Amino acid sequence: MFFMARPQLYWYLHNCFSDEKKQMVANIEKQLEEARELLEQMELEVREIPPQSRGMYSNRMRSYKQEMGKLEADFKRSRIAYSDEVRNELLGDDGNSSENQLIKLREERAHLLDNTERLERSSRRLEAGYQIAVETEQIGQEMLENLSHDREKIQRARERLRETDANLGKSSRILTGMLRRIIQNRILVVILAVFIILTTAAAIFFSVQGR
C-alpha cells in the first residue's frame, strides 16, 4: 500500500479521510454554533439576574467566552493546517514517503478528534452554567415575588393598625363624652338632692314656727 503511485495514494487517502474529516468538521461546527447560541441565551439570562448576584455570573460568562474563543481559534488553525498539510504532502516533493504522509494525516485526524472532545466538554460546562443561571434567576424571581407579597401583607397590616388606632381614638372620645355626661348627671342629682333637703328642712322649720 505504501509503494503505490502518487495519484493512487492521493485517491486512497482522500477516500479514507475525506468523508470522516468532513463529518468531524461538520460536527464541530454544529457544536460551536450551538455553544454560541447557548452563550447568547446565557447573556440574556445574566442580564435579568438581580445586580447583587450578577457579578459572579458575569465573570463566568467572560471565562466561557474566552474558552469559546480559544476553541474556535484552535479549530480554525486545525482546519487550515490539516487542509494545507494534506495538500502539500500529497502534491509536494517526492522526498516525503507515503508512510509519513499517512502518519501525519492520522495525527491531524487525532487532533481534530481531540478538539471535538474538548468542544463537547466545554458545551457541557456551558449547559451546566446556563442551567445554574436559569435556576438562579428563578430563585431570584421567587424571592422578589415573596418580598412583594410580604410588602403587601405589611401594608395591609399597617392599614389595619391605622384603622384600629382611628377606632380606638373614636372610642376614647365616646367614652370621655359618656363619663362627662355621667359626672354632670351626678352633679345634677346631688344639687337636686341638696335642694330637696333644704326645701324640706325650710318647710319643717316654718311649720314649727307657725305653731
N, CA, C and O of each residue as an XYZ file, in Angstrom:
844
protein
N       0.833     -1.206      0.000
C       0.000      0.000      0.000
C       0.861      1.245      0.000
O       0.513      2.248     -0.623
N       2.009      1.183      0.713
C       2.819      2.380      0.823
C       3.704      2.597     -0.398
O       4.414      3.600     -0.472
N       3.673      1.675     -1.353
C       4.521      1.818     -2.526
C       3.687      2.077     -3.770
O       4.189      1.939     -4.885
N       2.419      2.451     -3.602
C       1.575      2.740     -4.756
C       1.944      4.100     -5.336
O       2.615      4.900     -4.684
N       1.501      4.359     -6.570
C       1.809      5.617     -7.242
C       1.126      6.767     -6.535
O       0.138      6.578     -5.825
N       1.680      8.010     -6.743
C       1.153      9.179     -6.051
C      -0.323      9.414     -6.357
O      -1.075      9.650     -5.412
N      -0.795      9.370     -7.601
C      -2.232      9.560     -7.832
C      -3.074      8.527     -7.120
O      -4.139      8.836     -6.586
N      -2.575      7.262     -7.115
C      -3.327      6.231     -6.410
C      -3.341      6.491     -4.904
O      -4.355      6.291     -4.236
N      -2.180      6.945     -4.374
C      -2.105      7.262     -2.947
C      -3.048      8.406     -2.605
O      -3.754      8.354     -1.598
N      -3.060      9.428     -3.433
C      -3.951     10.556     -3.187
C      -5.405     10.093     -3.175
O      -6.197     10.471     -2.312
N      -5.730      9.252     -4.176
C      -7.117      8.755     -4.236
C      -7.444      7.935     -3.002
O      -8.538      8.052     -2.451
N      -6.503      7.102     -2.560
C      -6.744      6.247     -1.395
C      -6.903      7.081     -0.116
O      -7.853      6.892      0.643
N      -5.968      7.997      0.109
C      -6.037      8.819      1.316
C      -7.270      9.716      1.306
O      -7.923      9.923      2.329
N      -7.564     10.234      0.131
C      -8.737     11.114      0.039
C     -10.007     10.350      0.416
O     -10.840     10.857      1.169
N     -10.154      9.134     -0.105
C     -11.349      8.355      0.205
C     -11.370      7.872      1.646
O     -12.439      7.709      2.234
N     -10.173      7.640      2.225
C     -10.119      7.161      3.613
C     -10.491      8.248      4.604
O     -11.207      7.995      5.574
N     -10.003      9.459      4.361
C     -10.107     10.500      5.380
C     -11.068     11.634      5.029
O     -11.528     12.343      5.924
N     -11.379     11.821      3.749
C     -12.176     12.983      3.370
C     -13.558     12.954      4.006
O     -13.986     13.933      4.618
N     -14.256     11.832      3.861
C     -15.614     11.753      4.415
C     -15.603     11.869      5.930
O     -16.433     12.565      6.516
N     -14.658     11.185      6.558
C     -14.594     11.235      8.022
C     -14.235     12.636      8.495
O     -14.786     13.132      9.478
N     -13.299     13.273      7.782
C     -12.919     14.635      8.151
C     -14.109     15.581      8.000
O     -14.366     16.408      8.875
N     -14.834     15.456      6.888
C     -15.995     16.320      6.685
C     -17.023     16.120      7.792
O     -17.628     17.075      8.281
N     -17.208     14.859      8.177
C     -18.175     14.577      9.237
C     -17.733     15.190     10.558
O     -18.538     15.774     11.283
N     -16.423     15.050     10.871
C     -15.912     15.635     12.114
C     -16.012     17.154     12.084
O     -16.421     17.773     13.067
N     -15.639     17.755     10.960
C     -15.693     19.214     10.844
C     -17.128     19.703     10.979
O     -17.395     20.686     11.670
N     -18.062     19.003     10.306
C     -19.471     19.403     10.406
C     -19.974     19.269     11.837
O     -20.738     20.106     12.317
N     -19.542     18.213     12.512
C     -19.952     18.004     13.902
C     -19.413     19.110     14.802
O     -20.130     19.639     15.652
N     -18.137     19.456     14.605
C     -17.541     20.520     15.417
C     -18.219     21.854     15.137
O     -18.531     22.601     16.065
N     -18.450     22.158     13.850
C     -19.103     23.426     13.507
C     -20.505     23.497     14.112
O     -20.929     24.550     14.587
N     -21.218     22.371     14.091
C     -22.556     22.346     14.687
C     -22.489     22.616     16.185
O     -23.283     23.390     16.720
N     -21.535     21.971     16.858
C     -21.409     22.171     18.299
C     -20.961     23.594     18.629
O     -21.402     24.175     19.621
N     -20.087     24.152     17.795
C     -19.683     25.543     18.008
C     -20.880     26.480     17.865
O     -21.046     27.411     18.653
N     -21.705     26.229     16.862
C     -22.885     27.070     16.665
C     -23.843     26.943     17.847
O     -24.387     27.941     18.319
N     -24.050     25.712     18.325
C     -24.914     25.512     19.494
C     -24.334     26.198     20.724
O     -25.065     26.781     21.524
N     -23.003     26.122     20.867
C     -22.365     26.776     22.012
C     -22.518     28.288     21.933
O     -22.747     28.947     22.947
N     -22.389     28.846     20.707
C     -22.570     30.299     20.551
C     -24.000     30.709     20.902
O     -24.211     31.708     21.590
N     -24.975     29.943     20.432
C     -26.370     30.249     20.769
C     -26.609     30.136     22.271
O     -27.337     30.938     22.855
N     -25.996     29.140     22.882
C     -26.149     28.968     24.326
C     -25.538     30.139     25.089
O     -26.095     30.598     26.086
N     -24.390     30.618     24.613
C     -23.768     31.786     25.247
C     -24.664     33.016     25.131
O     -24.795     33.791     26.079
N     -25.281     33.190     23.959
C     -26.187     34.330     23.787
C     -27.368     34.233     24.745
O     -27.762     35.230     25.349
N     -27.934     33.035     24.887
C     -29.045     32.858     25.831
C     -28.595     33.133     27.260
O     -29.320     33.750     28.041
N     -27.391     32.669     27.594
C     -26.878     32.894     28.944
C     -26.676     34.383     29.208
O     -26.949     34.863     30.308
N     -26.195     35.118     28.193
C     -26.018     36.564     28.368
C     -27.352     37.238     28.675
O     -27.436     38.103     29.547
N     -28.393     36.832     27.948
C     -29.714     37.412     28.203
C     -30.200     37.059     29.600
O     -30.785     37.895     30.290
N     -29.958     35.818     30.018
C     -30.388     35.402     31.354
C     -29.622     36.153     32.434
O     -30.200     36.558     33.443
N     -28.318     36.338     32.223
C     -27.494     37.028     33.228
C     -27.959     38.469     33.395
O     -27.922     39.009     34.501
N     -28.400     39.099     32.297
C     -28.875     40.484     32.393
C     -30.121     40.602     33.251
O     -30.386     41.657     33.828
N     -30.896     39.511     33.339
C     -32.120     39.535     34.137
C     -31.877     39.209     35.607
O     -32.781     39.355     36.429
N     -30.656     38.764     35.949
C     -30.350     38.415     37.340
C     -30.221     39.699     38.155
O     -29.679     40.682     37.649
N     -30.701     39.725     39.401
C     -30.557     40.921     40.245
C     -29.105     41.378     40.327
O     -28.198     40.546     40.338
N     -28.867     42.706     40.384
C     -27.489     43.233     40.365
C     -26.601     42.649     41.447
O     -25.411     42.439     41.213
N     -27.149     42.378     42.632
C     -26.309     41.888     43.716
C     -25.751     40.499     43.439
O     -24.758     40.103     44.052
N     -26.372     39.747     42.524
C     -25.885     38.400     42.194
C     -25.306     38.325     40.788
O     -24.818     37.272     40.377
N     -25.352     39.418     40.051
C     -24.964     39.371     38.646
C     -23.455     39.270     38.451
O     -23.002     38.684     37.468
N     -22.670     39.831     39.368
C     -21.220     39.883     39.185
C     -20.595     38.512     39.011
O     -19.760     38.322     38.127
N     -20.986     37.555     39.840
C     -20.405     36.216     39.778
C     -20.668     35.572     38.420
O     -19.778     34.950     37.840
N     -21.887     35.722     37.915
C     -22.226     35.092     36.645
C     -21.628     35.857     35.466
O     -21.363     35.264     34.420
N     -21.414     37.147     35.616
C     -20.731     37.904     34.566
C     -19.292     37.425     34.428
O     -18.783     37.298     33.314
N     -18.638     37.161     35.549
C     -17.273     36.628     35.495
C     -17.247     35.260     34.821
O     -16.350     34.970     34.029
N     -18.224     34.428     35.132
C     -18.296     33.122     34.481
C     -18.510     33.265     32.985
O     -17.919     32.531     32.193
N     -19.359     34.215     32.596
C     -19.611     34.431     31.178
C     -18.333     34.836     30.461
O     -18.071     34.358     29.358
N     -17.529     35.712     31.070
C     -16.268     36.109     30.445
C     -15.339     34.904     30.292
O     -14.663     34.754     29.274
N     -15.316     34.055     31.308
C     -14.481     32.855     31.229
C     -14.958     31.926     30.120
O     -14.149     31.378     29.371
N     -16.280     31.751     30.015
C     -16.820     30.900     28.959
C     -16.514     31.480     27.574
O     -16.178     30.741     26.648
N     -16.631     32.793     27.439
C     -16.344     33.425     26.147
C     -14.880     33.255     25.767
O     -14.562     32.979     24.610
N     -13.987     33.419     26.743
C     -12.569     33.236     26.455
C     -12.280     31.803     26.014
O     -11.549     31.575     25.051
N     -12.852     30.857     26.718
C     -12.651     29.456     26.346
C     -13.248     29.167     24.978
O     -12.667     28.426     24.185
N     -14.416     29.756     24.700
C     -15.041     29.576     23.398
C     -14.158     30.153     22.296
O     -14.003     29.540     21.240
N     -13.577     31.334     22.538
C     -12.691     31.941     21.554
C     -11.465     31.087     21.289
O     -11.029     30.952     20.145
N     -10.907     30.508     22.350
C      -9.742     29.637     22.172
C     -10.101     28.403     21.351
O      -9.343     27.989     20.473
N     -11.257     27.823     21.641
C     -11.688     26.644     20.889
C     -11.907     26.966     19.413
O     -11.508     26.194     18.541
N     -12.537     28.100     19.133
C     -12.778     28.472     17.740
C     -11.470     28.733     17.009
O     -11.297     28.317     15.863
N     -10.536     29.433     17.685
C      -9.246     29.705     17.053
C      -8.470     28.411     16.823
O      -7.862     28.229     15.768
N      -8.491     27.521     17.799
C      -7.790     26.242     17.662
C      -8.397     25.412     16.543
O      -7.678     24.791     15.760
N      -9.719     25.404     16.472
C     -10.386     24.656     15.411
C     -10.058     25.238     14.036
O      -9.840     24.495     13.079
N     -10.023     26.556     13.944
C      -9.703     27.191     12.671
C      -8.275     26.865     12.245
O      -8.016     26.556     11.082
N      -7.352     26.940     13.205
C      -5.962     26.606     12.879
C      -5.833     25.137     12.466
O      -5.081     24.803     11.551
N      -6.573     24.271     13.150
C      -6.507     22.847     12.820
C      -7.029     22.585     11.414
O      -6.455     21.791     10.668
N      -8.111     23.248     11.059
C      -8.661     23.054      9.714
C      -7.683     23.530      8.656
O      -7.444     22.854      7.656
N      -7.116     24.717      8.899
C      -6.171     25.261      7.916
C      -4.939     24.377      7.817
O      -4.478     24.048      6.724
N      -4.409     23.995      8.988
C      -3.210     23.161      8.986
C      -3.480     21.812      8.345
O      -2.657     21.290      7.593
N      -4.630     21.262      8.650
C      -4.987     19.956      8.092
C      -5.088     20.032      6.571
O      -4.513     19.203      5.866
N      -5.805     21.008      6.075
C      -6.003     21.136      4.632
C      -4.693     21.427      3.920
O      -4.382     20.813      2.900
N      -3.918     22.379      4.469
C      -2.649     22.741      3.831
C      -1.667     21.582      3.843
O      -0.999     21.309      2.845
N      -1.586     20.906      4.977
C      -0.613     19.824      5.080
C      -0.976     18.669      4.168
O      -0.105     18.089      3.519
N      -2.257     18.330      4.114
C      -2.670     17.255      3.209
C      -2.361     17.619      1.771
O      -1.847     16.797      1.013
N      -2.672     18.848      1.393
C      -2.428     19.264      0.011
C      -0.940     19.294     -0.309
O      -0.511     18.824     -1.363
N      -0.152     19.854      0.620
C       1.286     19.965      0.374
C       1.962     18.603      0.335
O       2.836     18.350     -0.494
N       1.542     17.727      1.249
C       2.203     16.431      1.304
C       1.809     15.533      0.140
O       2.627     14.769     -0.374
N       0.551     15.631     -0.270
C       0.104     14.776     -1.365
C       0.549     15.293     -2.727
O       0.723     14.507     -3.658
N       0.732     16.579     -2.853
C       1.095     17.172     -4.145
C       2.489     17.758     -4.144
O       2.905     18.353     -5.139
N       3.222     17.606     -3.054
C       4.537     18.236     -2.920
C       5.641     17.402     -3.518
O       5.437     16.637     -4.461
N       6.853     17.574     -2.929
C       8.037     16.889     -3.443
C       7.956     15.401     -3.166
O       7.186     14.950     -2.318
N       8.752     14.657     -3.884
C       8.780     13.211     -3.717
C       9.635     12.773     -2.546
O       9.758     11.576     -2.288
N      10.238     13.730     -1.824
C      11.137     13.380     -0.730
C      10.420     12.741      0.436
O      10.995     11.901      1.129
N       9.194     13.115      0.666
C       8.430     12.548      1.790
C       7.832     11.216      1.375
O       7.313     11.066      0.268
N       7.910     10.283      2.253
C       7.393      8.954      1.950
C       5.886      8.922      2.136
O       5.319      9.752      2.846
N       5.252      7.970      1.500
C       3.808      7.806      1.638
C       3.439      7.437      3.052
O       2.380      7.824      3.546
N       4.316      6.683      3.712
C       4.034      6.286      5.090
C       4.010      7.496      6.005
O       3.136      7.596      6.867
N       4.959      8.426      5.837
C       4.965      9.649      6.655
C       3.725     10.486      6.396
O       3.167     11.086      7.315
N       3.298     10.521      5.144
C       2.089     11.271      4.822
C       0.884     10.692      5.554
O       0.068     11.425      6.113
N       0.787      9.375      5.542
C      -0.339      8.735      6.200
C      -0.294      8.949      7.707
O      -1.327      9.179      8.336
N       0.907      8.874      8.291
C       1.057      9.095      9.737
C       0.618     10.502     10.105
O      -0.099     10.696     11.087
N       1.044     11.483      9.322
C       0.665     12.867      9.626
C      -0.838     13.083      9.460
O      -1.458     13.827     10.220
N      -1.409     12.425      8.459
C      -2.854     12.535      8.308
C      -3.575     11.967      9.528
O      -4.560     12.531     10.004
N      -3.070     10.853     10.017
C      -3.671     10.265     11.211
C      -3.490     11.170     12.432
O      -4.381     11.279     13.274
N      -2.323     11.818     12.514
C      -2.103     12.751     13.630
C      -3.079     13.915     13.563
O      -3.632     14.332     14.581
N      -3.286     14.433     12.367
C      -4.244     15.531     12.219
C      -5.657     15.061     12.549
O      -6.438     15.794     13.156
N      -5.976     13.845     12.149
C      -7.288     13.294     12.482
C      -7.462     13.185     13.993
O      -8.510     13.533     14.536
N      -6.412     12.693     14.667
C      -6.472     12.595     16.126
C      -6.608     13.970     16.762
O      -7.293     14.130     17.773
N      -5.945     14.972     16.162
C      -6.037     16.337     16.694
C      -7.453     16.869     16.551
O      -7.966     17.519     17.462
N      -8.085     16.601     15.422
C      -9.468     17.029     15.239
C     -10.394     16.327     16.225
O     -11.308     16.942     16.775
N     -10.154     15.044     16.444
C     -10.965     14.324     17.425
C     -10.789     14.907     18.822
O     -11.748     15.015     19.585
N      -9.554     15.280     19.149
C      -9.304     15.886     20.461
C     -10.038     17.209     20.587
O     -10.604     17.510     21.638
N     -10.033     18.008     19.508
C     -10.776     19.271     19.535
C     -12.270     19.023     19.711
O     -12.958     19.770     20.406
N     -12.762     17.958     19.067
C     -14.180     17.633     19.215
C     -14.521     17.298     20.658
O     -15.534     17.752     21.189
N     -13.665     16.498     21.288
C     -13.902     16.141     22.691
C     -13.835     17.368     23.588
O     -14.656     17.522     24.491
N     -12.864     18.240     23.345
C     -12.762     19.465     24.142
C     -14.004     20.324     23.974
O     -14.518     20.892     24.938
N     -14.479     20.411     22.742
C     -15.673     21.215     22.492
C     -16.885     20.611     23.191
O     -17.717     21.340     23.732
N     -16.991     19.282     23.182
C     -18.111     18.643     23.872
C     -18.058     18.908     25.370
O     -19.086     19.165     25.997
N     -16.850     18.845     25.947
C     -16.726     19.136     27.378
C     -17.096     20.586     27.667
O     -17.786     20.880     28.643
N     -16.629     21.488     26.807
C     -16.963     22.902     27.006
C     -18.459     23.139     26.863
O     -19.044     23.933     27.598
N     -19.079     22.438     25.904
C     -20.525     22.581     25.726
C     -21.277     22.110     26.960
O     -22.258     22.725     27.376
N     -20.802     21.002     27.544
C     -21.458     20.520     28.764
C     -21.310     21.523     29.902
O     -22.246     21.749     30.669
N     -20.113     22.129     30.006
C     -19.920     23.144     31.052
C     -20.808     24.356     30.799
O     -21.373     24.928     31.731
N     -20.926     24.744     29.529
C     -21.792     25.877     29.203
C     -23.242     25.565     29.551
O     -23.947     26.403     30.113
N     -23.682     24.362     29.216
C     -25.058     23.983     29.538
C     -25.283     23.963     31.044
O     -26.329     24.391     31.531
N     -24.280     23.454     31.786
C     -24.412     23.447     33.249
C     -24.463     24.867     33.792
O     -25.263     25.170     34.677
N     -23.597     25.749     33.254
C     -23.627     27.143     33.693
C     -24.927     27.824     33.340
O     -25.457     28.607     34.128
N     -25.452     27.528     32.143
C     -26.729     28.107     31.737
C     -27.848     27.643     32.658
O     -28.714     28.430     33.041
N     -27.828     26.346     33.016
C     -28.849     25.816     33.914
C     -28.775     26.493     35.271
O     -29.799     26.824     35.868
N     -27.541     26.700     35.761
C     -27.379     27.386     37.048
C     -27.918     28.808     36.963
O     -28.587     29.284     37.879
N     -27.616     29.489     35.841
C     -28.104     30.858     35.684
C     -29.627     30.899     35.655
O     -30.243     31.780     36.255
N     -30.236     29.932     34.947
C     -31.701     29.888     34.884
C     -32.288     29.622     36.261
O     -33.250     30.270     36.673
N     -31.694     28.655     36.977
C     -32.196     28.348     38.318
C     -32.025     29.540     39.249
O     -32.899     29.832     40.066
N     -30.893     30.227     39.120
C     -30.670     31.402     39.968
C     -31.686     32.496     39.662
O     -32.192     33.162     40.565
N     -31.976     32.670     38.374
C     -32.976     33.674     38.006
C     -34.346     33.305     38.570
O     -35.085     34.166     39.049
N     -34.678     32.002     38.506
C     -35.964     31.562     39.049
C     -36.030     31.790     40.552
O     -37.044     32.243     41.082
N     -34.922     31.464     41.236
C     -34.888     31.689     42.684
C     -35.013     33.172     42.993
O     -35.755     33.571     43.891
N     -34.271     33.992     42.231
C     -34.368     35.434     42.446
C     -35.766     35.964     42.188
O     -36.260     36.830     42.909
N     -36.406     35.426     41.136
C     -37.770     35.849     40.833
C     -38.720     35.455     41.950
O     -39.589     36.232     42.345
N     -38.544     34.224     42.462
C     -39.392     33.783     43.574
C     -39.164     34.641     44.812
O     -40.109     34.977     45.526
N     -37.903     34.993     45.063
C     -37.605     35.844     46.217
C     -38.257     37.213     46.060
O     -38.814     37.763     47.011
N     -38.178     37.763     44.827
C     -38.808     39.061     44.594
C     -40.319     38.977     44.778
O     -40.937     39.875     45.349
N     -40.910     37.878     44.283
C     -42.356     37.712     44.458
C     -42.712     37.580     45.935
O     -43.695     38.158     46.398
N     -41.895     36.808     46.678
C     -42.155     36.664     48.117
C     -42.015     38.000     48.836
O     -42.812     38.334     49.713
N     -40.988     38.761     48.453
C     -40.811     40.077     49.069
C     -41.982     40.991     48.739
O     -42.440     41.762     49.582
N     -42.463     40.893     47.492
C     -43.611     41.709     47.108
C     -44.848     41.327     47.915
O     -45.595     42.194     48.367
N     -45.059     40.020     48.093
C     -46.202     39.570     48.896
C     -46.057     40.015     50.350
O     -47.019     40.459     50.976
N     -44.830     39.887     50.879
C     -44.605     40.318     52.264
C     -44.846     41.816     52.415
O     -45.400     42.267     53.418
N     -44.426     42.578     51.414
C     -44.648     44.020     51.482
C     -46.140     44.337     51.465
O     -46.607     45.216     52.189
N     -46.884     43.610     50.627
C     -48.335     43.820     50.604
C     -48.962     43.467     51.948
O     -49.853     44.169     52.426
N     -48.491     42.369     52.560
C     -49.013     41.992     53.873
C     -48.702     43.066     54.911
O     -49.556     43.418     55.724
N     -47.486     43.580     54.878
C     -47.103     44.627     55.830
C     -47.953     45.874     55.622
O     -48.392     46.503     56.585
N     -48.183     46.230     54.353
C     -49.008     47.402     54.080
C     -50.435     47.196     54.575
O     -51.035     48.100     55.156
N     -50.978     45.989     54.339
C     -52.334     45.727     54.829
C     -52.382     45.757     56.354
O     -53.326     46.290     56.938
N     -51.359     45.181     57.001
C     -51.316     45.210     58.469
C     -51.204     46.644     58.975
O     -51.809     47.005     59.985
N     -50.427     47.455     58.266
C     -50.289     48.856     58.671
C     -51.616     49.593     58.526
O     -51.990     50.398     59.379
N     -52.323     49.306     57.431
C     -53.627     49.947     57.248
C     -54.608     49.521     58.336
O     -55.370     50.333     58.862
N     -54.571     48.214     58.665
C     -55.460     47.754     59.744
C     -55.085     48.394     61.074
O     -55.956     48.715     61.883
N     -53.798     48.575     61.296
C     -53.358     49.218     62.528
C     -53.829     50.665     62.575
O     -54.258     51.157     63.619
N     -53.745     51.335     61.437
C     -54.229     52.716     61.396
C     -55.734     52.758     61.656
O     -56.228     53.610     62.394
N     -56.449     51.825     61.037
C     -57.896     51.781     61.279
C     -58.193     51.497     62.747
O     -59.108     52.080     63.329
N     -57.404     50.591     63.344
C     -57.597     50.290     64.765
C     -57.315     51.510     65.624
O     -58.054     51.807     66.562
N     -56.234     52.219     65.292
C     -55.921     53.445     66.037
C     -57.049     54.459     65.908
O     -57.436     55.112     66.877
N     -57.573     54.576     64.675
C     -58.669     55.525     64.474
C     -59.900     55.107     65.277
O     -60.572     55.943     65.881
N     -60.188     53.794     65.275
C     -61.335     53.313     66.054
C     -61.120     53.510     67.547
O     -62.043     53.877     68.274
N     -59.884     53.260     68.002
C     -59.582     53.479     69.416
C     -59.736     54.948     69.792
O     -60.256     55.275     70.858
N     -59.278     55.829     68.904
C     -59.432     57.258     69.171
C     -60.889     57.656     69.237
O     -61.300     58.437     70.095
N     -61.669     57.102     68.308
C     -63.102     57.399     68.313
C     -63.765     56.848     69.567
O     -64.587     57.521     70.189
N     -63.402     55.610     69.941
C     -63.971     55.014     71.156
C     -63.571     55.801     72.393
O     -64.367     55.978     73.315
N     -62.322     56.273     72.403
C     -61.863     57.064     73.550
C     -62.662     58.355     73.676
O     -63.031     58.762     74.777
N     -62.922     58.988     72.549
C     -63.717     60.225     72.590
C     -65.140     59.937     73.057
O     -65.722     60.712     73.816
N     -65.694     58.814     72.597
C     -67.053     58.457     73.027
C     -67.094     58.194     74.528
O     -67.994     58.666     75.223
N     -66.105     57.428     75.031
C     -66.055     57.140     76.465
C     -65.868     58.408     77.281
O     -66.485     58.576     78.332
N     -65.018     59.294     76.793
C     -64.808     60.564     77.503
C     -66.103     61.355     77.579
O     -66.433     61.921     78.622
N     -66.840     61.395     76.465
C     -68.121     62.102     76.472
C     -69.120     61.458     77.413
O     -69.863     62.151     78.108
N     -69.141     60.124     77.438
C     -70.059     59.428     78.334
C     -69.707     59.698     79.790
O     -70.597     59.946     80.603
N     -68.421     59.653     80.133
C     -68.001     59.943     81.507
C     -68.364     61.368     81.896
O     -68.797     61.629     83.019
N     -68.183     62.278     80.961
C     -68.515     63.680     81.259
C     -70.011     63.820     81.555
O     -70.419     64.499     82.498
N     -70.820     63.147     80.711
C     -72.260     63.233     80.944
C     -72.657     62.558     82.255
O     -73.545     63.050     82.951
N     -72.020     61.444     82.604
C     -72.317     60.774     83.878
C     -71.983     61.676     85.058
O     -72.758     61.794     86.008
N     -70.811     62.314     84.982
C     -70.410     63.227     86.070
C     -71.394     64.386     86.181
O     -71.814     64.768     87.273
N     -71.752     64.939     85.012
C     -72.707     66.050     85.026
C     -74.042     65.608     85.631
O     -74.640     66.334     86.425
N     -74.504     64.413     85.251
C     -75.780     63.927     85.804
C     -75.688     63.730     87.312
O     -76.623     64.048     88.047
N     -74.543     63.198     87.771
C     -74.388     63.008     89.208
C     -74.372     64.351     89.948
O     -74.952     64.484     91.026
N     -73.717     65.319     89.367
C     -73.704     66.649     89.991
C     -75.122     67.208     90.073
O     -75.541     67.779     91.080
N     -75.849     67.014     88.953
C     -77.230     67.498     88.963
C     -78.060     66.767     90.018
O     -78.880     67.385     90.697
N     -77.857     65.475     90.159
C     -78.601     64.712     91.174
C     -78.258     65.204     92.572
O     -79.142     65.362     93.414
N     -76.965     65.448     92.818
C     -76.547     65.939     94.143
C     -77.168     67.302     94.424
O     -77.689     67.553     95.511
N     -77.101     68.176     93.422
C     -77.686     69.518     93.611
C     -79.187     69.412     93.878
O     -79.733     70.088     94.749
N     -79.843     68.534     93.092
C     -81.276     68.363     93.280
C     -81.583     67.790     94.660
O     -82.543     68.207     95.308
N     -80.781     66.847     95.102
C     -81.000     66.263     96.431
C     -80.797     67.298     97.521
O     -81.576     67.364     98.472
N     -79.741     68.119     97.386
C     -79.495     69.178     98.378
C     -80.653     70.162     98.384
O     -81.105     70.608     99.439
N     -81.129     70.496     97.173
C     -82.252     71.436     97.089
C     -83.495     70.862     97.762
O     -84.208     71.557     98.485
N     -83.738     69.572     97.507
C     -84.914     68.945     98.137
C     -84.764     68.921     99.650
O     -85.704     69.211    100.390
N     -83.559     68.568    100.094
C     -83.340     68.532    101.558
C     -83.532     69.913    102.177
O     -84.188     70.053    103.210
N     -82.960     70.924    101.544
C     -83.092     72.285    102.076
C     -84.556     72.739    102.052
O     -85.045     73.367    102.991
N     -85.229     72.407    100.965
C     -86.649     72.804    100.873
C     -87.480     72.118    101.956
O     -88.343     72.730    102.586
N     -87.199     70.846    102.150
C     -87.938     70.103    103.189
C     -87.633     70.659    104.571
O     -88.528     70.822    105.401
N     -86.355     70.947    104.807
C     -85.963     71.498    106.118
C     -86.619     72.856    106.342
O     -87.081     73.147    107.445
N     -86.662     73.685    105.306
C     -87.278     75.005    105.435
C     -88.772     74.871    105.702
O     -89.337     75.607    106.510
N     -89.394     73.937    105.025
C     -90.836     73.741    105.235
C     -91.118     73.294    106.652
O     -92.063     73.758    107.290
N     -90.288     72.391    107.135
C     -90.463     71.919    108.513
C     -90.216     73.056    109.497
O     -90.937     73.215    110.482
N     -89.192     73.836    109.213
C     -88.862     74.936    110.118
C     -90.005     75.937    110.165
O     -90.432     76.335    111.249
N     -90.503     76.346    109.018
C     -91.582     77.333    109.020
C     -92.871     76.747    109.596
O     -93.676     77.469    110.185
N     -93.058     75.478    109.431
C     -94.249     74.855    110.005
C     -94.193     74.867    111.518
O     -95.200     75.119    112.179
N     -93.037     74.600    112.061
C     -92.868     74.617    113.519
C     -93.001     76.032    114.044
O     -93.626     76.249    115.082
N     -92.436     76.977    113.363
C     -92.505     78.363    113.802
C     -93.952     78.878    113.742
O     -94.327     79.714    114.564
N     -94.735     78.425    112.839
C     -96.106     78.903    112.711
C     -96.974     78.437    113.858
O     -97.977     79.098    114.128
N     -96.685     77.387    114.534
C     -97.447     76.914    115.662
C     -97.137     77.780    116.866
O     -97.681     77.553    117.946
